[in-house]
Structures are given as C-alpha cells and as structure tokens.
Amino acid sequence: MSETDLLNAVMDLAELWGWRRIHLRPALTKHGYRTSVQGDGAGFPDILFLRRNSQFVVELKSAKGVVTVEQEAWLDAFRAAGVDAFV
C-alpha cells in the first residue's frame, strides 16, 4: 500500500470516528515539493488528530518508508509535551 493510499484510508476512518484531523499537503513548485509553513515545519507529522480531550500525531510510512531525523525530532517533541506520537 502506498503512503497516499494509507493517508486517504486513515483520514476517512478518522472522520467516521469523529476525529478532527489535519494533513498539510505539499505543493509541487519549480524547486520540487514544498509545504507552506512558517517556523519549524520540516518533518512535521503527517496527521494531527483531535477529539474531545484527546490528541495524537501520526507519521505515516509505507513498508519501505524510513523516518527522517527531522520527523523523529518532531515525534520526540510531541511525546515530551505529553502528546502521543506514532509511526
């Protein structure tokens, strides 16, 4: 399963279960794919989920995917702040 297919399935399932969720989609520019953010955006997890008093973040990876140093830093920062973070 590709990461795109996984992302779509997870987003649909989360909607069915009543989670608010956000995925910041990169856009193709003349310099390659870029995600428009201000601040420390590199490596931000794929999806942030919120429902009532619960929140967590997920970095989606295909079977061949590898977590980058920047992604691991964000996951560690969320965990340190008390937010569950998963790959």
N, C-alpha and C positions, 0 to 999 in steps of 0.2 A: 504494500500500500504506500502510495506517495505521501509526502508531508501535506500536500494540498488536499488530497482526499481525506486524510486523517483530520486536518483542520476543519474541513466542512462537516464531517461527521460529528466531531466534538462540539462544534458551535451549534449544530442542530439539536443534539441531545441536551446540551445545557439549556437551550431555550425551552425545550419540552419540560425540563425540571424546574423552570422558573428562575434560573440564574441570570443576572445581568452580566454581560461579558463584553470584552473589547479586544479586538485584534487590530494592531496598527499595520496596515498593508503598505509595503514599499512600492514605489513607482519607478518605472524604467526611465532614466534620463540619458543624456548623451554621455554621462560618466559612469553608467551602469545603474544598478538598482540602488535607490536611496529612500530612506524613510524620513519624512519631515518632522523633526523634533527639535526642541531646544533643551540644552542641558546634556545629561549623561545618557543618551539614548542607545548607544552601541551595545548590543547584547540583551536589550530588554526582553523579558519573556514573551512568548507568542500570544498568550491569552491571560488576561486578568479577569477573575470571576468574583462576583459579589452577590450575596443573598442574605437578607436579614443581618445577623451579626457574624456572618462567616465570610471569609475571603481566602483566596489562594491564587497562585500563579502557576502556569504550566509552560514549559519549553517543549514543544513537540519535535520529535525526531523520527525519521524512518528507521528501518532496521539497520541501515548503513550510516545514519547520521551520527555526528560527533558534536558534543557540546564544546563551544569555544571558550577561551579564557574569559572573554567579556560576558558571555552568558552565565558562566559559573559564578562570576563576581556578583551579578545581579541576583542569582538564586541565593547565594550566601547572604547578601544584604537583606533580602526579604526574610529569610529564616532568622537572621539576627534581630529583625524587627518584630518577630513573632508571627510572621505570615507563612503558612505552609507553601512550599515551593517544590514542584515535581518536574521530572523529565519523563 
